[in-house]
Amino acid sequence: MRGIFITMEGPDGAGKTTQIERLKEYLTEKGYDVLLTREPGGTVISEAIRGLLLDPEHKEMKPSTELLLYAAARAQLVGEVIGPAVEAGKAVISDRFVDSSVVYQGIARGLGVETVYAVNRPAIGEYMPDVTFLLDLPAEVGIARKKNQAELDRMEQESIDFHKKVAEGYRTLAARDPERILTVDATLPIDTICDMIKGKVNELLAG
Ligand code: TYD
């Protein structure tokens, strides 16, 4: 039996990691074999590419290089981890997926949504998420949260205008595909967000 593929998306600092951990616990309690992964990363090769992408020293990186590296990391993750896990009937939860490229590279960097899909088609094949949660919050709030936590990576160091384009880009994407992309207000309390996500996942599993 084919498994289920869930992705978590949102601007930097939206709190994806906490929600993913909670959802994993919940699905595990329900008896699912859960596989957690993250982008860029999740395999040895993809984690090495993550290092290239997020190193704050790599300020000279061209937008097209960035697009191709995210897609390359994704191709390896889908081929090595996500595809086999879904085929084995697992519940796969990924911290970011192709929607991140559509928004960050396609919209915020301005490379164009169609270009992003074209480049990513060979990377993702038939593996589009069954459901995607968008943790929506104002760019300023997300970046302020990040600044409190750790040193900012290359993407997080981008201008506030860039991050505003990201937040707005996600809203546009969700409005275009409301069947798959479910928006949750990430400024709500953690437990409230968690309950909303669980409710939606239950509906999906029942349907
Ligand atoms: P992430 O690991 O989610 O960062 P953090 O855990 O610190 O919030 O993502 C790393 C960064 O890469 C994030 O700024 C978003 C960016 N990104 C893209 O620009 N394109 C992509 O396709 C992906 C997957 C991530």
Residues whose N, C-alpha, C, O or C-beta is under 5 A from the ligand:
A	BS01	TYD	D12 G13 E39 P40 Y70 R96 F97 S100 S101 Y104 M155 E156
